[in-house]
């Protein structure tokens, strides 16, 4: 069981799910509070063995990984992740800021590297950059028809007019827009919205999608249901 050494910070407002692996409880909790304000879904784990288990069983958009961890060090967590051909972006946080260490971790599959102490504004910018890159987007703006989303300001617009969305609706629509043109299962949507400490409800997803369809009625984007596959956001046919 990973629960003994696991503490979850439930951040329910954002589909981007982040795993923070840090054995300094004070630092991890501070990161959790900060990321809550930035509306990410976050799980915090304080040792490498439980992190390795979580990475095998859960899907994350980003891993923030300390290197000096109990039970299994961060280097081994990273090595095992890449050995499974898992390309989840990994941002290393460590007090060891030597050139040799940075080169070593980047060569072993890390995507970015920050030394402690760090400025939170820079960390947040690097997180946004890694999430954009992994989603295949090089700019902050994502669009489907006249529906657009700015990943920096986290604002949705229809024809440049802001949309009024609840946090859960915003989270579901963001994931569908990031995956625009491809199907997304209800299970994937639920997993992205709920942390390990919560029950992921696929029934709730149907409610959020129903509400979103009403709010998209006058846009050129539509959410389609693909039986047995999930949901697909696409540009509506002109005819």
N, C-alpha and C positions, 0 to 999 in steps of 0.2 A: 504494500500500500504506500502511495506517495503522500498521504495526508499528514503523516506525523511530522514531516519536515517541510510542509507546504503551507503557505499562507496566500490566499487569493484576495486581490483587490478588484472588486467588481466595478468595471467602468462600462456602462451599458449604452453609451451614446454614439458609438462609432464602430463601423464594421471592421476597421483595421485592428486585428488582434495581435498583441505583442506579448512575448514571454520575456520577463526580466529575471535573469539568473544572477543573484547577488546575495552573498551570505552576511553582508552588513545590513542588519535589519533597519537601522535608522536611515541609511541611504536608500534602501529599497522602498521604504514607506514614503520617503520624500519624493522619489521618482514616481511612485504611484499617485500621490496627490497631484503632482505636476501634470502627469499624463491624463489624469481625470479631467483637469481643466481643459486639456486639449482634446478630450472626448475619444480616447482610445479604450478598447477593451483589453484588460491586462491581467495576466496571471503572474504572480511572483513566486519563485522557488529559490530556496536557500542552499541547495547543494547540487552537485553535478549528477549524481545517480538519479535523483528524482527528475531533474531536467531532461536527462537522456530518455527516461521512461515517458515523460510528457510529450517529447518531440516525436516519439514513435507512435503515440496514440492520438495526438491532437494536431490540428492544423493551425499554423501561425503565419502571419504576414511578415513578422520580423522578430529576431531574437537579439536582445541586449545581454551580452554574456561577459561576466567577470572571469578572469583566468584563475585566480587563487580561490578555489572552492573546496570544501570538504567532500569526502567520499569519492569524488571523481573530479579531476581538475578541468578547467575550461578548455584546454587544448584537446583533451580526450573527448569531451562532449562535441567539440567542433569536428574532430576527426571522424567520430562515429556518424555524425549527421551527414557529412559529405560522402562517407563510405556507403551510405544508404541511397546515394544519388539524390538527396534532398537539397534543393537549391534555395531554400528559405534564406533571405538575407540575414547576415549576422554582423552586428556591430559590437566590437570588442571594447570593453571598459576595463582599464587596468592601471595600477600605479607604476608598472614597469614600462617606462616610456623610452627605452633605448631603441636605436635604429634597428639593431639586430632583432629585437622582439617584434617590432612593427613589421619588418620584412618577413619574419618567420610566420606570423599569424596570417598575413595577407597571402603568402604563398600556400598556406595550408587551407585556404578557402574562405577566410573572413572577407567581408565586403567593405568594411570600414573599421577605423580604429580611433579611439579617443582615450587620452590619458587623464587620470584623476589628479587633481580636481579639474573640473571642466565647467564651462559656462552653459547653462541650461538652454539659452537661445541657440547656441551652436548645435547642441544635441538635437533639439527639436527640428532644426533645419536639415540636419543630416538624416533624421528619421524620415522627414517628408521626401527628401531626395531618394532614399533607398526604396521607399514605398512606390514612388512614381516609376523608378527604374524597373522594379520587379513587376509592375502592372503594365509595362510596355509604353508608358507615357513619358515623354521628354519635357513637356510643359505642364504648368499647374492646371490648365483648363481642359476639361473633358466634356464632350458634347455628344448628344444624340438628337438629331433634328434641331429644334429650337430650345431643347432642354440642355442646360449647361451646368457644370459644377466646377467651382474653383477649389482645388485641393489645399491652397494656402489659407483662404478665408473661410472655407467650408460653407460656402453659400451656393444654394441652388437657385437658378433663374429660368423662367420661361419667357422667351423673347425679351431678355434683359430685365424682366420684372421678378423681384424676389418671391420665392415660394414660402408659404407658411406651412411648416412641417413639425411634427412632434419629433423628439429625439429618436424614437424607434423607427418611425417612418423615414427619417433622414438616413439612418443607418442602412436600412434595407435598400433604399433607392441608390445610395452610394455604391453598394456592392453590385447591384444590377447594372449601374452605369459603367462602373469599372470593367465589368464583364460584358458590356454591350455587344450584342451579336452572337453571344454564346449562352447556352442554357446554364442556369444555376439551380441546384436542387434545394428543396426546403430545408433539408438537413444541413447543407452548407451555410445557408442563410442563418439558421438557428444557431449553429456553432459559432459563427462570427459575432453574434449579438450577445451570447451568454458566456460567462467565465466558467472555470471548472467548479466553482462553488455553487453554481446555479443549475437548475434543470432547464435544458434547452427544449423549448416548446415549439414544435412544428405547427401546431394548431394556431398559435399566435401569429405565425408568419402569414397565414391566409388572411387574417384580419388586417394586418398592415398592408398587404398587397391590395386588398379590396379598397382601403382608404386611399392608397396612392393612385389607383386607377381613376377614382373620382377627381382627384386633384390634377391628373394629367389629361382630363377629358378635352381640354381646349389647347393642348400642345400637339406637336407632331411626333411625339414619342409615345409608345404604347407598350404595356406589359402583357405578353402573351403567356398562356398556360400551355406547356407541352406535356401531354399526358405521359406519366411515367418518367419524365425527365426533370420537370421543375418549371422555372419561369425564364422568359427571355425578354429583354428590353430591346426594342428595335424602333426604327423610324417608320411611322405609319405610311401606308400607300397613299399617294396623292388622290387616287380615284376612290 
